[in-house]
Amino acid sequence: MAEKDLRINEQIRVRDVRLITSDGEQRVMPTYEALGLAKEEGLDLVEVAPQAAPPVVKIMNYGRYKFENEKKIRDSKKRQKLLKLKEIRMQPKIDEHDIDFKSKHIKEFLFEGNKVKVTVRFRGRELAHTELGLEVLKDVLARMEGDYVMDKPPAMEGRFMSMILSPKSKK
């Protein structure tokens, strides 16, 4: 639940609440009494489960609670790895040297941890010979030496035939 959804102190507008005290004890009581207990301890009354009947509130330091949650979110974002999708385009009438060159780039992208979309573009009458594009993609795969996982096998999408490769996980 986001902090914006949490109601604190006087924002809690129900008659009775289930209070969890700072030492973990639970009891049902009127909201104004729970608020009084929180003020006595110099802490806040925070609604943690508004959907319950009666709503569950807890006596805690709201500022610290909010800081801890933001810290958890920041840490989880740090551990996240952003995957980029790189695209390599070719034609069905591509030369051997060009396939080598593009395959080298695909290997580099995979080594950096990016996904790669390998696309063969058909123009004009080339659409009648899509098998040539499939051969080009198979040739590229043969040059990869198994350093990849195929997310999407070669398939036609309009005038393009493409496949998506991702790096093998490093476990």
Chimera marker file (.cmm) of the C-alpha trace (Angstrom):
<marker_set name="trace">
<marker id="1" x="0.000" y="0.000" z="0.000" r="1" g="1" b="0" radius="0.5"/>
<marker id="2" x="1.366" y="3.467" z="-0.868" r="1" g="1" b="0" radius="0.5"/>
<marker id="3" x="1.960" y="6.069" z="1.838" r="1" g="1" b="0" radius="0.5"/>
<marker id="4" x="-0.564" y="8.381" z="0.146" r="1" g="1" b="0" radius="0.5"/>
<marker id="5" x="-3.348" y="5.911" z="1.014" r="1" g="1" b="0" radius="0.5"/>
<marker id="6" x="-2.459" y="5.799" z="4.723" r="1" g="1" b="0" radius="0.5"/>
<marker id="7" x="-4.513" y="7.989" z="7.010" r="1" g="1" b="0" radius="0.5"/>
<marker id="8" x="-2.894" y="9.269" z="10.196" r="1" g="1" b="0" radius="0.5"/>
<marker id="9" x="-4.130" y="10.804" z="13.461" r="1" g="1" b="0" radius="0.5"/>
<marker id="10" x="-7.210" y="13.036" z="12.901" r="1" g="1" b="0" radius="0.5"/>
<marker id="11" x="-7.648" y="11.805" z="9.298" r="1" g="1" b="0" radius="0.5"/>
<marker id="12" x="-9.020" y="8.525" z="10.678" r="1" g="1" b="0" radius="0.5"/>
<marker id="13" x="-12.795" y="9.072" z="10.670" r="1" g="1" b="0" radius="0.5"/>
<marker id="14" x="-14.320" y="5.835" z="12.001" r="1" g="1" b="0" radius="0.5"/>
<marker id="15" x="-15.932" y="5.197" z="15.372" r="1" g="1" b="0" radius="0.5"/>
<marker id="16" x="-14.022" y="2.063" z="16.483" r="1" g="1" b="0" radius="0.5"/>
<marker id="17" x="-10.587" y="0.761" z="15.507" r="1" g="1" b="0" radius="0.5"/>
<marker id="18" x="-8.468" y="-2.313" z="16.239" r="1" g="1" b="0" radius="0.5"/>
<marker id="19" x="-5.381" y="-0.814" z="17.875" r="1" g="1" b="0" radius="0.5"/>
<marker id="20" x="-1.944" y="-2.425" z="17.785" r="1" g="1" b="0" radius="0.5"/>
<marker id="21" x="0.055" y="-0.723" z="20.541" r="1" g="1" b="0" radius="0.5"/>
<marker id="22" x="3.791" y="-0.057" z="20.284" r="1" g="1" b="0" radius="0.5"/>
<marker id="23" x="4.446" y="-3.229" z="22.358" r="1" g="1" b="0" radius="0.5"/>
<marker id="24" x="2.342" y="-5.390" z="19.974" r="1" g="1" b="0" radius="0.5"/>
<marker id="25" x="-0.871" y="-5.756" z="22.045" r="1" g="1" b="0" radius="0.5"/>
<marker id="26" x="-4.174" y="-5.693" z="20.094" r="1" g="1" b="0" radius="0.5"/>
<marker id="27" x="-7.559" y="-4.403" z="21.257" r="1" g="1" b="0" radius="0.5"/>
<marker id="28" x="-10.713" y="-2.808" z="19.840" r="1" g="1" b="0" radius="0.5"/>
<marker id="29" x="-11.483" y="0.692" z="21.145" r="1" g="1" b="0" radius="0.5"/>
<marker id="30" x="-12.981" y="4.041" z="20.079" r="1" g="1" b="0" radius="0.5"/>
<marker id="31" x="-10.769" y="6.090" z="17.761" r="1" g="1" b="0" radius="0.5"/>
<marker id="32" x="-10.511" y="9.072" z="20.121" r="1" g="1" b="0" radius="0.5"/>
<marker id="33" x="-9.084" y="6.815" z="22.903" r="1" g="1" b="0" radius="0.5"/>
<marker id="34" x="-6.534" y="5.291" z="20.510" r="1" g="1" b="0" radius="0.5"/>
<marker id="35" x="-5.541" y="8.785" z="19.383" r="1" g="1" b="0" radius="0.5"/>
<marker id="36" x="-5.118" y="9.819" z="23.032" r="1" g="1" b="0" radius="0.5"/>
<marker id="37" x="-2.817" y="6.832" z="23.695" r="1" g="1" b="0" radius="0.5"/>
<marker id="38" x="-0.711" y="7.726" z="20.650" r="1" g="1" b="0" radius="0.5"/>
<marker id="39" x="-0.406" y="11.369" z="21.762" r="1" g="1" b="0" radius="0.5"/>
<marker id="40" x="0.630" y="10.229" z="25.290" r="1" g="1" b="0" radius="0.5"/>
<marker id="41" x="3.518" y="8.242" z="23.786" r="1" g="1" b="0" radius="0.5"/>
<marker id="42" x="4.425" y="11.132" z="21.471" r="1" g="1" b="0" radius="0.5"/>
<marker id="43" x="3.806" y="8.962" z="18.400" r="1" g="1" b="0" radius="0.5"/>
<marker id="44" x="1.301" y="8.863" z="15.520" r="1" g="1" b="0" radius="0.5"/>
<marker id="45" x="-1.795" y="6.741" z="14.995" r="1" g="1" b="0" radius="0.5"/>
<marker id="46" x="-1.432" y="5.193" z="11.499" r="1" g="1" b="0" radius="0.5"/>
<marker id="47" x="-4.163" y="3.240" z="9.695" r="1" g="1" b="0" radius="0.5"/>
<marker id="48" x="-2.397" y="0.128" z="8.341" r="1" g="1" b="0" radius="0.5"/>
<marker id="49" x="-5.387" y="-1.970" z="7.192" r="1" g="1" b="0" radius="0.5"/>
<marker id="50" x="-8.362" y="0.275" z="6.288" r="1" g="1" b="0" radius="0.5"/>
<marker id="51" x="-10.275" y="-2.577" z="4.584" r="1" g="1" b="0" radius="0.5"/>
<marker id="52" x="-10.534" y="-4.621" z="7.804" r="1" g="1" b="0" radius="0.5"/>
<marker id="53" x="-13.595" y="-4.427" z="10.054" r="1" g="1" b="0" radius="0.5"/>
<marker id="54" x="-12.877" y="-2.533" z="12.277" r="1" g="1" b="0" radius="0.5"/>
<marker id="55" x="-9.906" y="-0.825" z="10.547" r="1" g="1" b="0" radius="0.5"/>
<marker id="56" x="-6.499" y="-1.734" z="11.997" r="1" g="1" b="0" radius="0.5"/>
<marker id="57" x="-4.411" y="1.158" z="13.325" r="1" g="1" b="0" radius="0.5"/>
<marker id="58" x="-0.949" y="1.116" z="14.817" r="1" g="1" b="0" radius="0.5"/>
<marker id="59" x="0.909" y="3.451" z="17.157" r="1" g="1" b="0" radius="0.5"/>
<marker id="60" x="4.230" y="4.310" z="15.495" r="1" g="1" b="0" radius="0.5"/>
<marker id="61" x="6.528" y="7.129" z="14.403" r="1" g="1" b="0" radius="0.5"/>
<marker id="62" x="5.023" y="7.948" z="10.987" r="1" g="1" b="0" radius="0.5"/>
<marker id="63" x="8.027" y="9.950" z="9.738" r="1" g="1" b="0" radius="0.5"/>
<marker id="64" x="10.381" y="7.054" z="10.441" r="1" g="1" b="0" radius="0.5"/>
<marker id="65" x="7.946" y="4.533" z="8.910" r="1" g="1" b="0" radius="0.5"/>
<marker id="66" x="7.698" y="6.621" z="5.736" r="1" g="1" b="0" radius="0.5"/>
<marker id="67" x="11.518" y="6.951" z="5.555" r="1" g="1" b="0" radius="0.5"/>
<marker id="68" x="11.990" y="3.168" z="5.962" r="1" g="1" b="0" radius="0.5"/>
<marker id="69" x="9.505" y="2.471" z="3.138" r="1" g="1" b="0" radius="0.5"/>
<marker id="70" x="11.225" y="4.961" z="0.805" r="1" g="1" b="0" radius="0.5"/>
<marker id="71" x="14.572" y="3.372" z="1.670" r="1" g="1" b="0" radius="0.5"/>
<marker id="72" x="13.239" y="-0.106" z="0.749" r="1" g="1" b="0" radius="0.5"/>
<marker id="73" x="11.945" y="1.218" z="-2.582" r="1" g="1" b="0" radius="0.5"/>
<marker id="74" x="15.307" y="2.888" z="-3.351" r="1" g="1" b="0" radius="0.5"/>
<marker id="75" x="17.209" y="-0.314" z="-2.524" r="1" g="1" b="0" radius="0.5"/>
<marker id="76" x="14.945" y="-2.443" z="-4.722" r="1" g="1" b="0" radius="0.5"/>
<marker id="77" x="15.469" y="-0.010" z="-7.620" r="1" g="1" b="0" radius="0.5"/>
<marker id="78" x="19.256" y="-0.260" z="-7.158" r="1" g="1" b="0" radius="0.5"/>
<marker id="79" x="19.136" y="-4.051" z="-7.464" r="1" g="1" b="0" radius="0.5"/>
<marker id="80" x="17.008" y="-3.887" z="-10.613" r="1" g="1" b="0" radius="0.5"/>
<marker id="81" x="18.827" y="-4.359" z="-13.922" r="1" g="1" b="0" radius="0.5"/>
<marker id="82" x="17.324" y="-2.429" z="-16.802" r="1" g="1" b="0" radius="0.5"/>
<marker id="83" x="17.252" y="-4.536" z="-19.953" r="1" g="1" b="0" radius="0.5"/>
<marker id="84" x="17.531" y="-2.644" z="-23.191" r="1" g="1" b="0" radius="0.5"/>
<marker id="85" x="16.337" y="-4.037" z="-26.504" r="1" g="1" b="0" radius="0.5"/>
<marker id="86" x="18.872" y="-3.392" z="-29.247" r="1" g="1" b="0" radius="0.5"/>
<marker id="87" x="17.937" y="-3.922" z="-32.881" r="1" g="1" b="0" radius="0.5"/>
<marker id="88" x="20.125" y="-5.110" z="-35.742" r="1" g="1" b="0" radius="0.5"/>
<marker id="89" x="18.648" y="-4.781" z="-39.254" r="1" g="1" b="0" radius="0.5"/>
<marker id="90" x="19.681" y="-6.676" z="-42.364" r="1" g="1" b="0" radius="0.5"/>
<marker id="91" x="18.469" y="-7.453" z="-45.892" r="1" g="1" b="0" radius="0.5"/>
<marker id="92" x="17.990" y="-10.933" z="-47.339" r="1" g="1" b="0" radius="0.5"/>
<marker id="93" x="20.762" y="-10.212" z="-49.917" r="1" g="1" b="0" radius="0.5"/>
<marker id="94" x="23.492" y="-9.603" z="-47.305" r="1" g="1" b="0" radius="0.5"/>
<marker id="95" x="27.153" y="-10.467" z="-47.910" r="1" g="1" b="0" radius="0.5"/>
<marker id="96" x="29.139" y="-12.943" z="-45.727" r="1" g="1" b="0" radius="0.5"/>
<marker id="97" x="31.428" y="-10.207" z="-44.381" r="1" g="1" b="0" radius="0.5"/>
<marker id="98" x="28.420" y="-8.075" z="-43.408" r="1" g="1" b="0" radius="0.5"/>
<marker id="99" x="26.842" y="-11.007" z="-41.546" r="1" g="1" b="0" radius="0.5"/>
<marker id="100" x="30.154" y="-11.484" z="-39.678" r="1" g="1" b="0" radius="0.5"/>
<marker id="101" x="30.255" y="-7.786" z="-38.796" r="1" g="1" b="0" radius="0.5"/>
<marker id="102" x="26.633" y="-7.669" z="-37.594" r="1" g="1" b="0" radius="0.5"/>
<marker id="103" x="27.036" y="-10.970" z="-35.685" r="1" g="1" b="0" radius="0.5"/>
<marker id="104" x="30.001" y="-9.449" z="-33.843" r="1" g="1" b="0" radius="0.5"/>
<marker id="105" x="27.777" y="-6.516" z="-32.799" r="1" g="1" b="0" radius="0.5"/>
<marker id="106" x="25.037" y="-8.901" z="-31.651" r="1" g="1" b="0" radius="0.5"/>
<marker id="107" x="27.587" y="-10.785" z="-29.500" r="1" g="1" b="0" radius="0.5"/>
<marker id="108" x="28.736" y="-7.489" z="-27.960" r="1" g="1" b="0" radius="0.5"/>
<marker id="109" x="25.164" y="-6.475" z="-27.131" r="1" g="1" b="0" radius="0.5"/>
<marker id="110" x="24.453" y="-9.874" z="-25.563" r="1" g="1" b="0" radius="0.5"/>
<marker id="111" x="27.729" y="-9.720" z="-23.585" r="1" g="1" b="0" radius="0.5"/>
<marker id="112" x="26.671" y="-6.317" z="-22.189" r="1" g="1" b="0" radius="0.5"/>
<marker id="113" x="23.438" y="-7.964" z="-20.978" r="1" g="1" b="0" radius="0.5"/>
<marker id="114" x="21.036" y="-6.469" z="-23.525" r="1" g="1" b="0" radius="0.5"/>
<marker id="115" x="18.341" y="-8.236" z="-25.517" r="1" g="1" b="0" radius="0.5"/>
<marker id="116" x="18.781" y="-8.118" z="-29.289" r="1" g="1" b="0" radius="0.5"/>
<marker id="117" x="16.101" y="-8.058" z="-31.965" r="1" g="1" b="0" radius="0.5"/>
<marker id="118" x="17.548" y="-9.301" z="-35.253" r="1" g="1" b="0" radius="0.5"/>
<marker id="119" x="15.421" y="-8.087" z="-38.167" r="1" g="1" b="0" radius="0.5"/>
<marker id="120" x="15.527" y="-8.859" z="-41.883" r="1" g="1" b="0" radius="0.5"/>
<marker id="121" x="13.718" y="-6.253" z="-44.001" r="1" g="1" b="0" radius="0.5"/>
<marker id="122" x="12.106" y="-7.313" z="-47.284" r="1" g="1" b="0" radius="0.5"/>
<marker id="123" x="11.603" y="-4.774" z="-50.072" r="1" g="1" b="0" radius="0.5"/>
<marker id="124" x="9.502" y="-5.179" z="-53.186" r="1" g="1" b="0" radius="0.5"/>
<marker id="125" x="9.766" y="-8.615" z="-54.774" r="1" g="1" b="0" radius="0.5"/>
<marker id="126" x="11.951" y="-9.904" z="-51.942" r="1" g="1" b="0" radius="0.5"/>
<marker id="127" x="8.697" y="-10.634" z="-50.069" r="1" g="1" b="0" radius="0.5"/>
<marker id="128" x="8.133" y="-13.565" z="-52.443" r="1" g="1" b="0" radius="0.5"/>
<marker id="129" x="11.320" y="-15.219" z="-51.071" r="1" g="1" b="0" radius="0.5"/>
<marker id="130" x="11.042" y="-15.031" z="-47.292" r="1" g="1" b="0" radius="0.5"/>
<marker id="131" x="13.013" y="-18.276" z="-47.051" r="1" g="1" b="0" radius="0.5"/>
<marker id="132" x="16.153" y="-16.231" z="-47.897" r="1" g="1" b="0" radius="0.5"/>
<marker id="133" x="15.548" y="-14.116" z="-44.771" r="1" g="1" b="0" radius="0.5"/>
<marker id="134" x="15.133" y="-17.237" z="-42.678" r="1" g="1" b="0" radius="0.5"/>
<marker id="135" x="18.468" y="-18.535" z="-44.013" r="1" g="1" b="0" radius="0.5"/>
<marker id="136" x="20.147" y="-15.248" z="-43.025" r="1" g="1" b="0" radius="0.5"/>
<marker id="137" x="18.749" y="-15.514" z="-39.462" r="1" g="1" b="0" radius="0.5"/>
<marker id="138" x="19.863" y="-19.166" z="-39.204" r="1" g="1" b="0" radius="0.5"/>
<marker id="139" x="23.319" y="-18.128" z="-40.409" r="1" g="1" b="0" radius="0.5"/>
<marker id="140" x="23.470" y="-15.473" z="-37.677" r="1" g="1" b="0" radius="0.5"/>
<marker id="141" x="22.466" y="-18.063" z="-35.055" r="1" g="1" b="0" radius="0.5"/>
<marker id="142" x="25.183" y="-20.431" z="-36.280" r="1" g="1" b="0" radius="0.5"/>
<marker id="143" x="27.778" y="-17.681" z="-35.714" r="1" g="1" b="0" radius="0.5"/>
<marker id="144" x="26.564" y="-16.987" z="-32.150" r="1" g="1" b="0" radius="0.5"/>
<marker id="145" x="28.073" y="-20.242" z="-30.745" r="1" g="1" b="0" radius="0.5"/>
<marker id="146" x="25.244" y="-20.739" z="-28.220" r="1" g="1" b="0" radius="0.5"/>
<marker id="147" x="25.880" y="-17.581" z="-26.161" r="1" g="1" b="0" radius="0.5"/>
<marker id="148" x="22.175" y="-16.723" z="-26.208" r="1" g="1" b="0" radius="0.5"/>
<marker id="149" x="18.647" y="-17.761" z="-25.300" r="1" g="1" b="0" radius="0.5"/>
<marker id="150" x="16.024" y="-17.381" z="-28.032" r="1" g="1" b="0" radius="0.5"/>
<marker id="151" x="13.059" y="-15.448" z="-26.607" r="1" g="1" b="0" radius="0.5"/>
<marker id="152" x="11.147" y="-15.335" z="-29.894" r="1" g="1" b="0" radius="0.5"/>
<marker id="153" x="11.945" y="-17.592" z="-32.854" r="1" g="1" b="0" radius="0.5"/>
<marker id="154" x="12.090" y="-16.136" z="-36.401" r="1" g="1" b="0" radius="0.5"/>
<marker id="155" x="8.644" y="-14.954" z="-37.507" r="1" g="1" b="0" radius="0.5"/>
<marker id="156" x="7.173" y="-12.610" z="-40.126" r="1" g="1" b="0" radius="0.5"/>
<marker id="157" x="5.740" y="-9.259" z="-39.021" r="1" g="1" b="0" radius="0.5"/>
<marker id="158" x="4.527" y="-7.448" z="-42.128" r="1" g="1" b="0" radius="0.5"/>
<marker id="159" x="7.574" y="-6.706" z="-44.318" r="1" g="1" b="0" radius="0.5"/>
<marker id="160" x="9.994" y="-7.827" z="-41.582" r="1" g="1" b="0" radius="0.5"/>
<marker id="161" x="11.155" y="-11.193" z="-40.294" r="1" g="1" b="0" radius="0.5"/>
<marker id="162" x="12.584" y="-10.960" z="-36.812" r="1" g="1" b="0" radius="0.5"/>
<marker id="163" x="13.732" y="-12.939" z="-33.799" r="1" g="1" b="0" radius="0.5"/>
<marker id="164" x="14.653" y="-11.843" z="-30.288" r="1" g="1" b="0" radius="0.5"/>
<marker id="165" x="17.731" y="-13.128" z="-28.459" r="1" g="1" b="0" radius="0.5"/>
<marker id="166" x="18.668" y="-12.528" z="-24.844" r="1" g="1" b="0" radius="0.5"/>
<marker id="167" x="21.913" y="-13.286" z="-22.987" r="1" g="1" b="0" radius="0.5"/>
<marker id="168" x="22.320" y="-16.533" z="-21.075" r="1" g="1" b="0" radius="0.5"/>
<marker id="169" x="21.875" y="-15.887" z="-17.356" r="1" g="1" b="0" radius="0.5"/>
<marker id="170" x="25.157" y="-15.768" z="-15.456" r="1" g="1" b="0" radius="0.5"/>
<marker id="171" x="24.479" y="-18.028" z="-12.476" r="1" g="1" b="0" radius="0.5"/>
<link id1="1" id2="2" r="1" g="1" b="0" radius="0.2"/>
<link id1="2" id2="3" r="1" g="1" b="0" radius="0.2"/>
<link id1="3" id2="4" r="1" g="1" b="0" radius="0.2"/>
<link id1="4" id2="5" r="1" g="1" b="0" radius="0.2"/>
<link id1="5" id2="6" r="1" g="1" b="0" radius="0.2"/>
<link id1="6" id2="7" r="1" g="1" b="0" radius="0.2"/>
<link id1="7" id2="8" r="1" g="1" b="0" radius="0.2"/>
<link id1="8" id2="9" r="1" g="1" b="0" radius="0.2"/>
<link id1="9" id2="10" r="1" g="1" b="0" radius="0.2"/>
<link id1="10" id2="11" r="1" g="1" b="0" radius="0.2"/>
<link id1="11" id2="12" r="1" g="1" b="0" radius="0.2"/>
<link id1="12" id2="13" r="1" g="1" b="0" radius="0.2"/>
<link id1="13" id2="14" r="1" g="1" b="0" radius="0.2"/>
<link id1="14" id2="15" r="1" g="1" b="0" radius="0.2"/>
<link id1="15" id2="16" r="1" g="1" b="0" radius="0.2"/>
<link id1="16" id2="17" r="1" g="1" b="0" radius="0.2"/>
<link id1="17" id2="18" r="1" g="1" b="0" radius="0.2"/>
<link id1="18" id2="19" r="1" g="1" b="0" radius="0.2"/>
<link id1="19" id2="20" r="1" g="1" b="0" radius="0.2"/>
<link id1="20" id2="21" r="1" g="1" b="0" radius="0.2"/>
<link id1="21" id2="22" r="1" g="1" b="0" radius="0.2"/>
<link id1="22" id2="23" r="1" g="1" b="0" radius="0.2"/>
<link id1="23" id2="24" r="1" g="1" b="0" radius="0.2"/>
<link id1="24" id2="25" r="1" g="1" b="0" radius="0.2"/>
<link id1="25" id2="26" r="1" g="1" b="0" radius="0.2"/>
<link id1="26" id2="27" r="1" g="1" b="0" radius="0.2"/>
<link id1="27" id2="28" r="1" g="1" b="0" radius="0.2"/>
<link id1="28" id2="29" r="1" g="1" b="0" radius="0.2"/>
<link id1="29" id2="30" r="1" g="1" b="0" radius="0.2"/>
<link id1="30" id2="31" r="1" g="1" b="0" radius="0.2"/>
<link id1="31" id2="32" r="1" g="1" b="0" radius="0.2"/>
<link id1="32" id2="33" r="1" g="1" b="0" radius="0.2"/>
<link id1="33" id2="34" r="1" g="1" b="0" radius="0.2"/>
<link id1="34" id2="35" r="1" g="1" b="0" radius="0.2"/>
<link id1="35" id2="36" r="1" g="1" b="0" radius="0.2"/>
<link id1="36" id2="37" r="1" g="1" b="0" radius="0.2"/>
<link id1="37" id2="38" r="1" g="1" b="0" radius="0.2"/>
<link id1="38" id2="39" r="1" g="1" b="0" radius="0.2"/>
<link id1="39" id2="40" r="1" g="1" b="0" radius="0.2"/>
<link id1="40" id2="41" r="1" g="1" b="0" radius="0.2"/>
<link id1="41" id2="42" r="1" g="1" b="0" radius="0.2"/>
<link id1="42" id2="43" r="1" g="1" b="0" radius="0.2"/>
<link id1="43" id2="44" r="1" g="1" b="0" radius="0.2"/>
<link id1="44" id2="45" r="1" g="1" b="0" radius="0.2"/>
<link id1="45" id2="46" r="1" g="1" b="0" radius="0.2"/>
<link id1="46" id2="47" r="1" g="1" b="0" radius="0.2"/>
<link id1="47" id2="48" r="1" g="1" b="0" radius="0.2"/>
<link id1="48" id2="49" r="1" g="1" b="0" radius="0.2"/>
<link id1="49" id2="50" r="1" g="1" b="0" radius="0.2"/>
<link id1="50" id2="51" r="1" g="1" b="0" radius="0.2"/>
<link id1="51" id2="52" r="1" g="1" b="0" radius="0.2"/>
<link id1="52" id2="53" r="1" g="1" b="0" radius="0.2"/>
<link id1="53" id2="54" r="1" g="1" b="0" radius="0.2"/>
<link id1="54" id2="55" r="1" g="1" b="0" radius="0.2"/>
<link id1="55" id2="56" r="1" g="1" b="0" radius="0.2"/>
<link id1="56" id2="57" r="1" g="1" b="0" radius="0.2"/>
<link id1="57" id2="58" r="1" g="1" b="0" radius="0.2"/>
<link id1="58" id2="59" r="1" g="1" b="0" radius="0.2"/>
<link id1="59" id2="60" r="1" g="1" b="0" radius="0.2"/>
<link id1="60" id2="61" r="1" g="1" b="0" radius="0.2"/>
<link id1="61" id2="62" r="1" g="1" b="0" radius="0.2"/>
<link id1="62" id2="63" r="1" g="1" b="0" radius="0.2"/>
<link id1="63" id2="64" r="1" g="1" b="0" radius="0.2"/>
<link id1="64" id2="65" r="1" g="1" b="0" radius="0.2"/>
<link id1="65" id2="66" r="1" g="1" b="0" radius="0.2"/>
<link id1="66" id2="67" r="1" g="1" b="0" radius="0.2"/>
<link id1="67" id2="68" r="1" g="1" b="0" radius="0.2"/>
<link id1="68" id2="69" r="1" g="1" b="0" radius="0.2"/>
<link id1="69" id2="70" r="1" g="1" b="0" radius="0.2"/>
<link id1="70" id2="71" r="1" g="1" b="0" radius="0.2"/>
<link id1="71" id2="72" r="1" g="1" b="0" radius="0.2"/>
<link id1="72" id2="73" r="1" g="1" b="0" radius="0.2"/>
<link id1="73" id2="74" r="1" g="1" b="0" radius="0.2"/>
<link id1="74" id2="75" r="1" g="1" b="0" radius="0.2"/>
<link id1="75" id2="76" r="1" g="1" b="0" radius="0.2"/>
<link id1="76" id2="77" r="1" g="1" b="0" radius="0.2"/>
<link id1="77" id2="78" r="1" g="1" b="0" radius="0.2"/>
<link id1="78" id2="79" r="1" g="1" b="0" radius="0.2"/>
<link id1="79" id2="80" r="1" g="1" b="0" radius="0.2"/>
<link id1="80" id2="81" r="1" g="1" b="0" radius="0.2"/>
<link id1="81" id2="82" r="1" g="1" b="0" radius="0.2"/>
<link id1="82" id2="83" r="1" g="1" b="0" radius="0.2"/>
<link id1="83" id2="84" r="1" g="1" b="0" radius="0.2"/>
<link id1="84" id2="85" r="1" g="1" b="0" radius="0.2"/>
<link id1="85" id2="86" r="1" g="1" b="0" radius="0.2"/>
<link id1="86" id2="87" r="1" g="1" b="0" radius="0.2"/>
<link id1="87" id2="88" r="1" g="1" b="0" radius="0.2"/>
<link id1="88" id2="89" r="1" g="1" b="0" radius="0.2"/>
<link id1="89" id2="90" r="1" g="1" b="0" radius="0.2"/>
<link id1="90" id2="91" r="1" g="1" b="0" radius="0.2"/>
<link id1="91" id2="92" r="1" g="1" b="0" radius="0.2"/>
<link id1="92" id2="93" r="1" g="1" b="0" radius="0.2"/>
<link id1="93" id2="94" r="1" g="1" b="0" radius="0.2"/>
<link id1="94" id2="95" r="1" g="1" b="0" radius="0.2"/>
<link id1="95" id2="96" r="1" g="1" b="0" radius="0.2"/>
<link id1="96" id2="97" r="1" g="1" b="0" radius="0.2"/>
<link id1="97" id2="98" r="1" g="1" b="0" radius="0.2"/>
<link id1="98" id2="99" r="1" g="1" b="0" radius="0.2"/>
<link id1="99" id2="100" r="1" g="1" b="0" radius="0.2"/>
<link id1="100" id2="101" r="1" g="1" b="0" radius="0.2"/>
<link id1="101" id2="102" r="1" g="1" b="0" radius="0.2"/>
<link id1="102" id2="103" r="1" g="1" b="0" radius="0.2"/>
<link id1="103" id2="104" r="1" g="1" b="0" radius="0.2"/>
<link id1="104" id2="105" r="1" g="1" b="0" radius="0.2"/>
<link id1="105" id2="106" r="1" g="1" b="0" radius="0.2"/>
<link id1="106" id2="107" r="1" g="1" b="0" radius="0.2"/>
<link id1="107" id2="108" r="1" g="1" b="0" radius="0.2"/>
<link id1="108" id2="109" r="1" g="1" b="0" radius="0.2"/>
<link id1="109" id2="110" r="1" g="1" b="0" radius="0.2"/>
<link id1="110" id2="111" r="1" g="1" b="0" radius="0.2"/>
<link id1="111" id2="112" r="1" g="1" b="0" radius="0.2"/>
<link id1="112" id2="113" r="1" g="1" b="0" radius="0.2"/>
<link id1="113" id2="114" r="1" g="1" b="0" radius="0.2"/>
<link id1="114" id2="115" r="1" g="1" b="0" radius="0.2"/>
<link id1="115" id2="116" r="1" g="1" b="0" radius="0.2"/>
<link id1="116" id2="117" r="1" g="1" b="0" radius="0.2"/>
<link id1="117" id2="118" r="1" g="1" b="0" radius="0.2"/>
<link id1="118" id2="119" r="1" g="1" b="0" radius="0.2"/>
<link id1="119" id2="120" r="1" g="1" b="0" radius="0.2"/>
<link id1="120" id2="121" r="1" g="1" b="0" radius="0.2"/>
<link id1="121" id2="122" r="1" g="1" b="0" radius="0.2"/>
<link id1="122" id2="123" r="1" g="1" b="0" radius="0.2"/>
<link id1="123" id2="124" r="1" g="1" b="0" radius="0.2"/>
<link id1="124" id2="125" r="1" g="1" b="0" radius="0.2"/>
<link id1="125" id2="126" r="1" g="1" b="0" radius="0.2"/>
<link id1="126" id2="127" r="1" g="1" b="0" radius="0.2"/>
<link id1="127" id2="128" r="1" g="1" b="0" radius="0.2"/>
<link id1="128" id2="129" r="1" g="1" b="0" radius="0.2"/>
<link id1="129" id2="130" r="1" g="1" b="0" radius="0.2"/>
<link id1="130" id2="131" r="1" g="1" b="0" radius="0.2"/>
<link id1="131" id2="132" r="1" g="1" b="0" radius="0.2"/>
<link id1="132" id2="133" r="1" g="1" b="0" radius="0.2"/>
<link id1="133" id2="134" r="1" g="1" b="0" radius="0.2"/>
<link id1="134" id2="135" r="1" g="1" b="0" radius="0.2"/>
<link id1="135" id2="136" r="1" g="1" b="0" radius="0.2"/>
<link id1="136" id2="137" r="1" g="1" b="0" radius="0.2"/>
<link id1="137" id2="138" r="1" g="1" b="0" radius="0.2"/>
<link id1="138" id2="139" r="1" g="1" b="0" radius="0.2"/>
<link id1="139" id2="140" r="1" g="1" b="0" radius="0.2"/>
<link id1="140" id2="141" r="1" g="1" b="0" radius="0.2"/>
<link id1="141" id2="142" r="1" g="1" b="0" radius="0.2"/>
<link id1="142" id2="143" r="1" g="1" b="0" radius="0.2"/>
<link id1="143" id2="144" r="1" g="1" b="0" radius="0.2"/>
<link id1="144" id2="145" r="1" g="1" b="0" radius="0.2"/>
<link id1="145" id2="146" r="1" g="1" b="0" radius="0.2"/>
<link id1="146" id2="147" r="1" g="1" b="0" radius="0.2"/>
<link id1="147" id2="148" r="1" g="1" b="0" radius="0.2"/>
<link id1="148" id2="149" r="1" g="1" b="0" radius="0.2"/>
<link id1="149" id2="150" r="1" g="1" b="0" radius="0.2"/>
<link id1="150" id2="151" r="1" g="1" b="0" radius="0.2"/>
<link id1="151" id2="152" r="1" g="1" b="0" radius="0.2"/>
<link id1="152" id2="153" r="1" g="1" b="0" radius="0.2"/>
<link id1="153" id2="154" r="1" g="1" b="0" radius="0.2"/>
<link id1="154" id2="155" r="1" g="1" b="0" radius="0.2"/>
<link id1="155" id2="156" r="1" g="1" b="0" radius="0.2"/>
<link id1="156" id2="157" r="1" g="1" b="0" radius="0.2"/>
<link id1="157" id2="158" r="1" g="1" b="0" radius="0.2"/>
<link id1="158" id2="159" r="1" g="1" b="0" radius="0.2"/>
<link id1="159" id2="160" r="1" g="1" b="0" radius="0.2"/>
<link id1="160" id2="161" r="1" g="1" b="0" radius="0.2"/>
<link id1="161" id2="162" r="1" g="1" b="0" radius="0.2"/>
<link id1="162" id2="163" r="1" g="1" b="0" radius="0.2"/>
<link id1="163" id2="164" r="1" g="1" b="0" radius="0.2"/>
<link id1="164" id2="165" r="1" g="1" b="0" radius="0.2"/>
<link id1="165" id2="166" r="1" g="1" b="0" radius="0.2"/>
<link id1="166" id2="167" r="1" g="1" b="0" radius="0.2"/>
<link id1="167" id2="168" r="1" g="1" b="0" radius="0.2"/>
<link id1="168" id2="169" r="1" g="1" b="0" radius="0.2"/>
<link id1="169" id2="170" r="1" g="1" b="0" radius="0.2"/>
<link id1="170" id2="171" r="1" g="1" b="0" radius="0.2"/>
</marker_set>
